[in-house]
């Protein structure tokens, strides 16, 4: 049986190689990027901003996973976030529609909620229906990527479009630094009680949310395999908090007052449950994170 062909834009990136590995099990994988991927797959060295080149690369594919974008915190001029993330996404959907691609999954971000120290969540847990209030350029571009995806789904040619909103991806290259930073904090703030030799990460996320690279890649695979009709978006996060910090107490200290809890039962059985609600992805995509923070720490300690 012929394997379905999947094009992974941004497959040469940090998350991209995990997604390639997840898809290569039963797909013919091709990559569109400026950086060559880690695996020997067909590679299109294409700038996502170059429409004609994107149109040519997309031809012949059944499915697309769109990861190509400027990541949060990348030291580039702000207009580049817009040209790559927004224009690049429009280029991708224009090409996919013209080629008759059936399924597209894009990488948005939980940053599109716009939550900041002076802009707390309106309610907990935070699910896909929570309002997006982006202020930073990166956050805004992720919201705009979603609107492009939704618009193309509405046109009806691309039958299945999904936008995933991963939180901080705890990459293996960075988890030791996260544990090292946690070890400088109090037990109440998530000190794991272990010491590792690594530089400090330098700014753990405000909401203390995370997802491991493997779990995030599995979510992209699940979304493209599901191929659900129309447009859908999904929060992608671990079940627990980074540092296994007690969620409501942590957020009360960070924001000065506890946000409204719309679903009290959500935290009742697990006080360290992530404030980002991944239940829609579990229900509709048959995906669930396999890693918790204790597993991350064990992996870091095992590396020595």
PEMO-V157593 format. One record per residue. N is the residue number from 1. RES is the residue in one small letter. PSI is psi in whole degrees, 0 to 359 (999 if undefined). NEAR is the number of other ideal C-beta (glycine too) atoms within 8 Angstrom. Layout:
BEGIN
((N/RES/PSI/NEAR) (N/RES/PSI/NEAR))
END
This chain:
BEGIN
((1/x/136/2) (2/x/133/3) (3/x/142/7) (4/x/146/9) (5/x/131/11) (6/x/133/15) (7/x/126/14) (8/x/108/17) (9/x/142/14) (10/x/20/15) (11/x/348/16) (12/x/1/12) (13/x/183/12) (14/x/318/9) (15/x/330/14) (16/x/320/15) (17/x/333/13) (18/x/322/11) (19/x/320/15) (20/x/312/16) (21/x/321/9) (22/x/324/12) (23/x/334/15) (24/x/348/9) (25/x/319/5) (26/x/20/5) (27/x/153/11) (28/x/111/7) (29/x/133/13) (30/x/154/14) (31/x/135/16) (32/x/119/15) (33/x/172/17) (34/x/344/6) (35/x/132/6) (36/x/138/6) (37/x/170/14) (38/x/339/5) (39/x/158/9) (40/x/83/2) (41/x/166/11) (42/x/132/6) (43/x/127/9) (44/x/107/11) (45/x/93/6) (46/x/137/11) (47/x/123/6) (48/x/343/13) (49/x/350/9) (50/x/98/9) (51/x/311/9) (52/x/321/6) (53/x/323/10) (54/x/316/16) (55/x/316/13) (56/x/319/7) (57/x/330/12) (58/x/336/16) (59/x/135/7) (60/x/5/5) (61/x/145/12) (62/x/327/8) (63/x/149/15) (64/x/134/15) (65/x/115/15) (66/x/99/12) (67/x/351/14) (68/x/113/12) (69/x/165/13) (70/x/124/10) (71/x/158/7) (72/x/133/6) (73/x/358/5) (74/x/130/6) (75/x/78/3) (76/x/159/7) (77/x/143/4) (78/x/321/7) (79/x/335/6) (80/x/329/9) (81/x/318/12) (82/x/316/11) (83/x/322/10) (84/x/307/13) (85/x/314/15) (86/x/305/12) (87/x/321/10) (88/x/321/14) (89/x/319/15) (90/x/315/9) (91/x/315/14) (92/x/313/17) (93/x/323/13) (94/x/315/11) (95/x/320/13) (96/x/319/13) (97/x/315/12) (98/x/328/8) (99/x/355/11) (100/x/30/6) (101/x/137/13) (102/x/325/9) (103/x/133/13) (104/x/132/17) (105/x/130/15) (106/x/155/14) (107/x/102/13) (108/x/215/12) (109/x/148/12) (110/x/346/13) (111/x/340/11) (112/x/343/14) (113/x/338/13) (114/x/21/12) (115/x/131/9) (116/x/173/7) (117/x/330/6) (118/x/12/3) (119/x/77/8) (120/x/165/7) (121/x/148/11) (122/x/334/7) (123/x/164/10) (124/x/149/15) (125/x/167/13) (126/x/112/14) (127/x/189/9) (128/x/341/8) (129/x/352/3) (130/x/138/10) (131/x/143/5) (132/x/125/8) (133/x/58/7) (134/x/145/12) (135/x/320/8) (136/x/153/8) (137/x/314/8) (138/x/311/13) (139/x/318/14) (140/x/318/11) (141/x/326/14) (142/x/320/16) (143/x/318/12) (144/x/325/11) (145/x/319/15) (146/x/319/13) (147/x/324/8) (148/x/313/12) (149/x/315/15) (150/x/320/11) (151/x/315/8) (152/x/326/14) (153/x/322/12) (154/x/332/7) (155/x/338/8) (156/x/356/6) (157/x/314/7) (158/x/112/15) (159/x/331/8) (160/x/121/13) (161/x/127/15) (162/x/141/15) (163/x/121/15) (164/x/139/15) (165/x/77/14) (166/x/149/13) (167/x/196/16) (168/x/124/9) (169/x/114/12) (170/x/91/12) (171/x/147/9) (172/x/330/6) (173/x/343/5) (174/x/347/9) (175/x/326/12) (176/x/323/11) (177/x/324/12) (178/x/315/13) (179/x/322/15) (180/x/320/14) (181/x/319/12) (182/x/326/14) (183/x/347/12) (184/x/354/7) (185/x/177/9) (186/x/164/5) (187/x/323/6) (188/x/332/7) (189/x/11/10) (190/x/17/13) (191/x/122/11) (192/x/354/11) (193/x/20/5) (194/x/156/9) (195/x/129/4) (196/x/152/10) (197/x/97/5) (198/x/152/8) (199/x/161/6) (200/x/140/8) (201/x/314/10) (202/x/49/6) (203/x/80/4) (204/x/154/9) (205/x/146/10) (206/x/315/7) (207/x/354/11) (208/x/40/14) (209/x/152/15) (210/x/168/14) (211/x/140/15) (212/x/159/12) (213/x/316/12) (214/x/317/10) (215/x/323/13) (216/x/314/14) (217/x/321/13) (218/x/327/11) (219/x/319/16) (220/x/318/16) (221/x/314/11) (222/x/321/12) (223/x/318/13) (224/x/327/14) (225/x/322/6) (226/x/317/11) (227/x/39/9) (228/x/144/8) (229/x/151/5) (230/x/205/7) (231/x/135/10) (232/x/152/9) (233/x/154/11) (234/x/133/16) (235/x/135/15) (236/x/110/14) (237/x/157/14) (238/x/164/16) (239/x/334/10) (240/x/182/10) (241/x/155/17) (242/x/122/16) (243/x/359/13) (244/x/41/11) (245/x/146/13) (246/x/118/8) (247/x/307/15) (248/x/322/11) (249/x/318/10) (250/x/311/12) (251/x/327/14) (252/x/319/10) (253/x/322/7) (254/x/320/8) (255/x/353/10) (256/x/341/5) (257/x/145/5) (258/x/132/8) (259/x/158/11) (260/x/133/7) (261/x/107/11) (262/x/340/6) (263/x/86/7) (264/x/327/6) (265/x/336/6) (266/x/319/10) (267/x/354/13) (268/x/316/6) (269/x/348/4) (270/x/93/8) (271/x/340/8) (272/x/13/9) (273/x/141/12) (274/x/140/14) (275/x/346/14) (276/x/123/12) (277/x/112/11) (278/x/15/15) (279/x/331/7) (280/x/318/11) (281/x/322/14) (282/x/316/10) (283/x/318/6) (284/x/331/10) (285/x/355/11) (286/x/41/6) (287/x/144/10) (288/x/139/6) (289/x/138/12) (290/x/342/6) (291/x/142/9) (292/x/178/10) (293/x/327/13) (294/x/321/7) (295/x/322/8) (296/x/314/14) (297/x/318/11) (298/x/320/8) (299/x/319/10) (300/x/314/12) (301/x/322/9) (302/x/332/6) (303/x/344/6) (304/x/999/3))
END
